[in-house]
Amino acid sequence: MTFSTAQFEATLAEIESGMATFSANLGKIPPAAQRATDHWYITDAVAEGITWLATKTVEIGQDILNWFIDLLKGAVAPIYMAIDGFKWLEIRGEANLVAANLTDQNLAIDNSEWSGDAREAYGTAVGAQAAAASRIGSIATSTSANLLTCALAGAAFYLTLAGVLAKLIAATITIIAAYASAAFSWAGAALMLEEAGVNTAIIGTALATVTAFVGAQVTALALLHGDAVDPSSFPNKVWPTSNSAQYSDGTVKDDDADWSLKPE
């Protein structure tokens, strides 16, 4: 499964639209409850119960709405994780290209044209350069994988929120219809309380799953940090030197050149 920015943005747009609808429906519940109590056959005790239920429904709905607002504060994180993940893939490609170009198969030193200490040192130094480039590619691969996996987990979480919100909107519609019905339905009016319990539990489970996942990613980040600071490919935390400066004397007309072209 790959992360799609377009699909994720569509999910967020669906959530934002759903929140507006949910909020509007909550505002319709008190007037609907008031109309439901405005009948001669509704006793004061029943009217008080209907009013209490409507008030409690709106309170719970508003709490859920505020919860959604808080959860949406981190909604852009999966997008940036995906963007960075793809950028690290590009870094991996460039690093692996360098490493591939420095392999023995792709970097042949023609004995007929070049000889001497510099040639031997060049061949020796190239191995360290290739290893360092490969190491960059390995780190980039791990970084990209972790970022893209986190982006997918975030997208799945917000998709769950969208599904929960759709159920809550349906519940508010049923509640309003229950208050408007000539035969008042306590079950319909109380549906929001049931949906709130069930669906907030779903959100809680999703949050727990994401939290556990992020914890695993923290461990992966620690391992990645260890890989990044490992000096095996980067002596003294720097790119390996080619030691080529000592062979800077490339003149061919004196008798002390450090290296020279082979005579014809």
C-alpha positions as CSV (number, residue, x, y, z in Angstrom):
1,M,0.0,0.0,0.0
2,T,1.3,3.4,-1.0
3,F,0.5,6.8,0.5
4,S,-1.6,9.0,-1.7
5,T,-1.6,12.7,-0.8
6,A,-4.7,13.3,-2.9
7,Q,-6.7,10.6,-1.2
8,F,-5.6,11.7,2.2
9,E,-6.5,15.3,1.5
10,A,-9.9,14.1,0.3
11,T,-10.3,12.3,3.7
12,L,-9.5,15.4,5.6
13,A,-11.9,17.4,3.5
14,E,-14.6,14.8,4.3
15,I,-13.9,15.1,8.0
16,E,-14.0,18.9,7.9
17,S,-17.3,18.8,6.0
18,G,-18.7,16.2,8.3
19,M,-17.8,18.2,11.4
20,A,-19.7,21.2,10.0
21,T,-22.7,18.9,9.3
22,F,-22.4,17.3,12.8
23,S,-22.3,20.7,14.5
24,A,-25.3,21.9,12.5
25,N,-27.3,18.8,13.5
26,L,-26.4,19.3,17.1
27,G,-27.9,22.8,16.9
28,K,-31.1,21.3,15.6
29,I,-31.6,19.0,18.5
30,P,-32.8,21.4,21.2
31,P,-35.5,23.1,19.1
32,A,-36.6,19.6,18.0
33,A,-36.9,18.5,21.6
34,Q,-38.8,21.7,22.5
35,R,-41.3,21.0,19.8
36,A,-41.6,17.4,21.0
37,T,-42.6,18.6,24.5
38,D,-45.1,21.1,23.1
39,H,-48.1,18.7,23.2
40,W,-51.0,18.5,25.6
41,Y,-50.4,14.8,26.2
42,I,-46.7,15.3,27.3
43,T,-46.6,15.5,31.1
44,D,-44.2,17.8,32.9
45,A,-42.1,14.8,34.0
46,V,-41.8,13.4,30.5
47,A,-41.0,16.9,29.1
48,E,-38.3,17.3,31.7
49,G,-36.8,14.0,30.7
50,I,-36.9,14.9,27.0
51,T,-35.2,18.2,27.6
52,W,-32.6,16.6,29.8
53,L,-31.9,14.0,27.1
54,A,-31.6,16.6,24.4
55,T,-29.3,18.8,26.5
56,K,-27.1,15.8,27.4
57,T,-26.9,14.7,23.8
58,V,-25.7,18.1,22.7
59,E,-23.1,18.2,25.5
60,I,-21.7,14.8,24.5
61,G,-21.8,15.7,20.8
62,Q,-19.9,19.0,21.5
63,D,-17.3,17.1,23.5
64,I,-16.8,14.7,20.6
65,L,-16.6,17.6,18.2
66,N,-13.9,19.3,20.3
67,W,-12.1,16.0,20.4
68,F,-12.1,15.9,16.6
69,I,-10.8,19.4,16.5
70,D,-7.8,18.4,18.7
71,L,-7.2,15.3,16.7
72,L,-7.1,17.3,13.4
73,K,-4.3,19.5,14.7
74,G,-1.8,16.9,13.6
75,A,-3.5,16.1,10.4
76,V,-0.8,17.6,8.2
77,A,1.9,15.4,9.7
78,P,1.3,12.3,7.4
79,I,1.6,14.6,4.3
80,Y,5.0,16.0,5.4
81,M,6.2,12.5,6.4
82,A,5.3,11.2,2.9
83,I,7.0,14.2,1.2
84,D,10.2,13.7,3.3
85,G,10.0,9.9,2.7
86,F,10.0,10.4,-1.1
87,K,12.9,12.9,-0.8
88,W,14.9,10.3,1.1
89,L,14.2,7.8,-1.7
90,E,15.8,10.3,-4.1
91,I,18.8,10.6,-1.8
92,R,19.1,6.8,-1.7
93,G,19.0,6.7,-5.5
94,E,21.8,9.2,-5.8
95,A,24.0,7.6,-3.1
96,N,23.5,4.1,-4.6
97,L,24.4,5.4,-8.0
98,V,27.7,6.8,-6.7
99,A,28.4,3.5,-4.9
100,A,27.6,1.5,-8.1
101,N,29.9,3.7,-10.2
102,L,32.7,3.1,-7.8
103,T,32.6,-0.7,-7.8
104,D,35.4,-2.8,-9.3
105,Q,33.3,-3.8,-12.2
106,N,32.4,-0.2,-13.2
107,L,35.7,1.5,-12.3
108,A,38.5,-0.3,-14.1
109,I,42.0,1.3,-14.0
110,D,43.7,0.8,-17.3
111,N,47.2,-0.6,-16.6
112,S,48.4,0.5,-20.0
113,E,47.9,4.2,-19.3
114,W,48.6,4.7,-15.6
115,S,51.1,3.2,-13.2
116,G,52.8,4.0,-9.9
117,D,52.0,4.6,-6.3
118,A,49.2,7.0,-7.1
119,R,47.4,4.4,-9.2
120,E,47.6,1.8,-6.4
121,A,46.5,4.4,-3.8
122,Y,43.6,5.4,-6.0
123,G,42.4,1.8,-6.3
124,T,42.7,1.3,-2.5
125,A,40.9,4.6,-1.6
126,V,38.0,3.9,-4.0
127,G,36.7,1.1,-1.8
128,A,36.2,3.4,1.2
129,Q,34.4,5.9,-1.0
130,A,32.1,3.2,-2.3
131,A,31.4,1.9,1.2
132,A,30.6,5.4,2.4
133,A,28.2,6.1,-0.4
134,S,26.5,2.7,0.2
135,R,26.1,3.6,3.8
136,I,24.3,6.8,2.9
137,G,22.0,4.8,0.7
138,S,21.3,2.4,3.5
139,I,20.5,5.2,6.0
140,A,18.3,6.8,3.3
141,T,16.4,3.6,2.8
142,S,15.7,3.1,6.5
143,T,14.7,6.7,6.9
144,S,12.3,6.7,3.9
145,A,10.7,3.4,5.0
146,N,10.0,4.7,8.5
147,L,8.6,8.0,7.3
148,L,6.3,6.4,4.7
149,T,5.1,3.7,7.2
150,C,4.2,6.5,9.7
151,A,2.4,8.4,6.9
152,L,0.3,5.3,6.1
153,A,-0.5,4.8,9.8
154,G,-1.6,8.4,10.1
155,A,-3.7,8.2,7.0
156,A,-5.4,5.0,8.3
157,F,-6.2,6.7,11.6
158,Y,-7.9,9.7,10.0
159,L,-9.8,7.4,7.7
160,T,-11.1,5.7,10.9
161,L,-12.2,9.2,12.2
162,A,-14.0,9.9,8.9
163,G,-16.0,6.6,9.3
164,V,-16.8,7.4,13.0
165,L,-18.0,10.9,12.1
166,A,-20.3,9.5,9.4
167,K,-22.0,7.2,12.0
168,L,-22.4,10.1,14.4
169,I,-24.0,12.3,11.7
170,A,-26.4,9.5,10.9
171,A,-27.2,9.2,14.7
172,T,-28.0,13.0,14.9
173,I,-30.4,12.6,11.9
174,T,-32.1,9.8,13.7
175,I,-32.4,11.7,16.9
176,I,-33.9,14.8,15.2
177,A,-36.4,12.5,13.5
178,A,-37.2,10.8,16.8
179,Y,-38.1,14.2,18.4
180,A,-40.2,15.1,15.3
181,S,-42.1,11.9,15.3
182,A,-45.8,12.0,16.4
183,A,-45.0,8.9,18.5
184,F,-42.0,10.0,20.4
185,S,-39.2,7.4,20.4
186,W,-37.0,7.3,23.5
187,A,-34.8,4.7,21.8
188,G,-34.2,7.0,18.8
189,A,-33.6,10.0,21.0
190,A,-31.1,8.2,23.1
191,L,-29.2,6.8,20.1
192,M,-26.5,9.4,20.4
193,L,-25.6,8.2,23.8
194,E,-25.1,4.7,22.5
195,E,-23.2,5.8,19.4
196,A,-21.0,8.1,21.5
197,G,-19.9,5.2,23.7
198,V,-19.3,2.8,20.8
199,N,-17.6,5.2,18.4
200,T,-15.4,6.9,21.0
201,A,-14.2,3.5,22.0
202,I,-13.3,2.9,18.3
203,I,-11.4,6.2,18.3
204,G,-9.7,5.2,21.6
205,T,-8.6,1.9,20.1
206,A,-7.3,3.6,17.0
207,L,-5.4,6.1,19.1
208,A,-3.9,3.2,21.2
209,T,-2.8,1.5,17.9
210,V,-1.2,4.6,16.6
211,T,0.5,5.3,20.0
212,A,2.0,1.7,20.0
213,F,3.1,2.2,16.4
214,V,4.8,5.5,17.1
215,G,6.5,3.8,20.0
216,A,7.9,1.2,17.7
217,Q,9.0,4.0,15.3
218,V,10.9,5.6,18.2
219,T,12.8,2.4,18.6
220,A,13.5,2.3,14.9
221,L,14.7,6.0,15.1
222,A,17.1,5.1,17.9
223,L,18.5,2.3,15.7
224,L,18.7,4.6,12.8
225,H,20.6,7.2,14.9
226,G,23.0,4.4,15.9
227,D,23.5,3.6,12.2
228,A,24.1,7.2,11.4
229,V,26.8,7.8,14.0
230,D,28.6,4.5,13.4
231,P,32.1,5.5,12.5
232,S,32.9,2.3,10.5
233,S,32.3,4.0,7.1
234,F,33.0,7.6,8.2
235,P,36.3,7.8,10.2
236,N,36.3,10.6,12.7
237,K,32.7,11.3,11.6
238,V,33.8,12.7,8.3
239,W,33.8,11.4,4.7
240,P,36.8,9.1,4.2
241,T,39.8,10.9,2.7
242,S,41.2,9.8,-0.5
243,N,44.8,10.6,0.7
244,S,45.4,11.9,-2.9
245,A,47.2,15.1,-1.8
246,Q,50.5,13.3,-1.4
247,Y,50.4,12.5,-5.0
248,S,49.8,16.0,-6.3
249,D,53.2,16.1,-8.0
250,G,52.2,14.8,-11.4
251,T,55.0,16.4,-13.5
252,V,56.5,14.1,-16.1
253,K,59.6,16.1,-17.0
254,D,61.6,15.8,-13.8
255,D,63.0,12.8,-12.1
256,D,61.1,12.9,-8.8
257,A,57.4,12.8,-9.9
258,D,55.2,10.8,-7.6
259,W,53.4,9.4,-10.6
260,S,53.7,9.5,-14.3
261,L,52.1,8.2,-17.5
262,K,53.6,5.0,-18.8
263,P,56.1,5.7,-21.6
264,E,55.0,4.7,-25.0
